[in-house]
Structures are given as structure tokens and as C-alpha cells.
Amino acid sequence: MTEPSKELVVPSTGELISIEDPEQCARVLFEISELEGKIKALRYVLRGVMFDESVRVGSKTLHFPDGVTAKISTPTEISWDYNILAELIEAGLPGDRFEALVTPEQSFKVNGSIAKELEGANPVYAEIIERARTKVPRSPGVTVTRQLQRASD
């Protein structure tokens, strides 16, 4: 039986390091952390380019000649106005339902499922909930895939 290798290849540099050398391991961990930050910043810029291109061509799915497909999503975060939600109580919502809807924290958190239930159950509640909800755009998401090309016969 062979023993596991005591050396690793660092993918970003091809450098061979010993896992028995804590100093080398610490240095590579630091370098990887720096690289992750650079990759994250690059990914943010590239997602923006893909989003802009999807807007330009009017499609959320972009197909490229090399078989790469980019699917663009535009997620949003929901922000709630507590003062407007409190109008639900004045509109007749029982206190226990309001407490189920809004969870006290240092700020507050709205249970989206309960909000949908209330909107569907009462048009007055629906109007108040709609006014309390704000969709905050987040950076676009891009999922990239590549279709494998068959070898020519």
C-alpha cells in the first residue's frame, strides 16, 4: 500500500510544497486568500459585463460560438417598512398573526410566506404589505456552462 503524498501542487503557481512545512502552508494559504479576493473582484466585473450584454441583446440567456452559455439572473433583496406593516394591526390583523409575520431582532425580519398568505387572504392587508415591501437590486448572477462538442469523425 502506498502512503499519501506529503507534497501538494499549488494550482495557481504549479509550485510543489511540503504539507509537513507549516511555514510554506501558511504562506500558500495567505496567497490563496489574496487570489480569492482578486478572483471575487474579477467575477463581479465579468458578471456586470454579461448583464450589460444581456440587456443590450434583450435576452437573459447568451449563447457563444465556443459552446459557452451564460444565463443571467437579477436577484433582489426585499426591504420592509415596519411602520407600514404596523398598519395591518389597525386594519384588523390579530396581534398573534402580526407577531408571526414580524420577528423582532435588532431590526426586524418579515416572514415572506406569511406575507403572501396575508396578501392572498385580505385585499386591505395586500395593499399595506405591498406598500411596505421594497425590492433592492443586488448584483446580477451569471451561471456559465459549456456544451461539450463531439469530436469530428
C-alpha positions as CSV (number, residue, x, y, z in Angstrom):
1,M,0.0,0.0,0.0
2,T,1.4,3.4,-0.9
3,E,1.5,6.3,1.6
4,P,-0.3,9.5,0.8
5,S,1.9,12.2,-0.7
6,K,3.4,14.7,1.7
7,E,3.6,17.3,-1.1
8,L,0.9,19.3,-2.8
9,V,0.9,21.2,-6.1
10,V,-0.4,24.8,-5.7
11,P,-2.8,25.1,-8.6
12,S,-2.3,28.9,-9.2
13,T,1.5,28.6,-9.5
14,G,2.4,25.0,-10.1
15,E,4.7,25.2,-7.0
16,L,5.3,22.0,-5.1
17,I,5.0,22.4,-1.3
18,S,5.5,20.1,1.6
19,I,2.5,19.6,3.9
20,E,5.0,19.0,6.6
21,D,6.3,22.6,6.4
22,P,3.8,24.8,8.3
23,E,5.6,28.0,7.1
24,Q,5.1,27.0,3.5
25,C,1.5,26.1,4.2
26,A,0.8,29.4,5.9
27,R,2.4,31.3,3.0
28,V,0.3,29.5,0.4
29,L,-2.9,29.9,2.5
30,F,-2.2,33.7,2.6
31,E,-1.5,33.8,-1.2
32,I,-4.7,31.8,-1.9
33,S,-6.7,34.3,0.2
34,E,-5.3,37.2,-1.8
35,L,-6.1,35.3,-5.0
36,E,-9.6,34.6,-3.9
37,G,-10.2,38.4,-3.3
38,K,-8.8,39.1,-6.8
39,I,-11.0,36.4,-8.3
40,K,-14.1,37.7,-6.5
41,A,-13.4,41.3,-7.8
42,L,-12.9,39.9,-11.3
43,R,-16.0,37.8,-11.1
44,Y,-18.0,40.9,-10.1
45,V,-16.8,42.9,-13.1
46,L,-17.4,40.0,-15.5
47,R,-20.9,39.4,-14.2
48,G,-21.6,43.1,-14.9
49,V,-20.3,42.7,-18.5
50,M,-22.6,39.7,-19.0
51,F,-25.5,41.6,-17.5
52,D,-24.9,44.6,-19.8
53,E,-24.7,42.3,-22.8
54,S,-27.9,40.6,-21.9
55,V,-29.7,44.0,-21.7
56,R,-28.1,45.1,-25.0
57,V,-29.3,42.0,-26.9
58,G,-32.6,41.6,-24.9
59,S,-32.0,38.1,-23.6
60,K,-31.2,36.6,-20.3
61,T,-29.5,33.6,-22.0
62,L,-26.4,34.3,-24.1
63,H,-25.0,31.6,-26.4
64,F,-21.4,31.9,-27.6
65,P,-19.8,30.1,-30.6
66,D,-17.4,28.1,-28.4
67,G,-20.4,26.3,-26.7
68,V,-20.4,28.5,-23.6
69,T,-23.9,29.6,-22.4
70,A,-24.3,32.4,-19.9
71,K,-27.7,32.6,-18.0
72,I,-28.2,35.9,-16.3
73,S,-30.4,36.4,-13.2
74,T,-31.1,39.6,-11.4
75,P,-31.8,38.8,-7.8
76,T,-33.4,41.3,-5.5
77,E,-33.4,41.7,-1.8
78,I,-36.6,42.7,-0.1
79,S,-36.7,45.6,2.4
80,W,-39.7,46.1,4.6
81,D,-41.1,49.2,6.2
82,Y,-42.1,48.3,9.8
83,N,-44.3,51.4,10.3
84,I,-46.4,50.5,7.2
85,L,-46.6,46.8,8.3
86,A,-47.9,48.0,11.7
87,E,-51.0,49.4,9.8
88,L,-52.0,45.7,9.5
89,I,-53.0,45.8,13.2
90,E,-55.1,48.9,12.6
91,A,-56.7,47.1,9.6
92,G,-57.8,44.3,11.9
93,L,-54.9,41.7,11.8
94,P,-54.8,39.9,15.1
95,G,-51.7,40.5,17.2
96,D,-50.5,36.9,17.2
97,R,-50.6,36.9,13.3
98,F,-48.6,40.1,13.3
99,E,-46.1,38.6,15.7
100,A,-45.8,35.6,13.4
101,L,-45.3,37.9,10.4
102,V,-42.7,40.2,12.0
103,T,-39.9,38.7,14.1
104,P,-38.2,41.1,16.5
105,E,-34.4,41.4,16.1
106,Q,-32.2,44.5,16.4
107,S,-34.1,45.3,13.3
108,F,-37.0,43.2,12.2
109,K,-37.4,40.3,9.8
110,V,-40.6,39.6,7.8
111,N,-41.7,36.1,7.1
112,G,-42.3,36.1,3.3
113,S,-44.6,33.1,3.4
114,I,-46.9,34.7,6.0
115,A,-46.8,37.9,4.0
116,K,-48.0,36.0,0.9
117,E,-50.8,34.3,3.0
118,L,-52.0,37.6,4.3
119,E,-51.9,39.2,0.8
120,G,-54.0,36.4,-0.6
121,A,-56.5,36.4,2.3
122,N,-57.4,40.1,2.5
123,P,-57.1,42.9,-0.1
124,V,-56.6,45.6,2.5
125,Y,-53.7,43.6,4.0
126,A,-52.3,43.0,0.5
127,E,-52.3,46.8,-0.2
128,I,-50.5,47.6,3.0
129,I,-48.0,44.8,2.6
130,E,-47.3,45.9,-1.0
131,R,-46.5,49.4,0.2
132,A,-44.2,48.1,3.0
133,R,-42.1,46.0,0.6
134,T,-39.2,47.4,-1.4
135,K,-37.1,45.2,-3.8
136,V,-33.5,46.2,-3.5
137,P,-31.5,45.2,-6.6
138,R,-28.4,43.0,-6.0
139,S,-25.5,42.3,-8.3
140,P,-26.6,40.1,-11.2
141,G,-25.9,36.4,-11.1
142,V,-24.4,34.6,-14.0
143,T,-24.4,30.8,-14.5
144,V,-21.9,29.7,-17.2
145,T,-22.0,26.3,-18.8
146,R,-20.2,24.8,-21.7
147,Q,-21.7,22.2,-24.0
148,L,-19.2,19.5,-24.9
149,Q,-18.5,19.4,-28.5
150,R,-18.3,16.0,-30.2
151,A,-15.1,15.1,-31.9
152,S,-15.3,15.1,-35.6
153,D,-15.2,11.6,-37.1
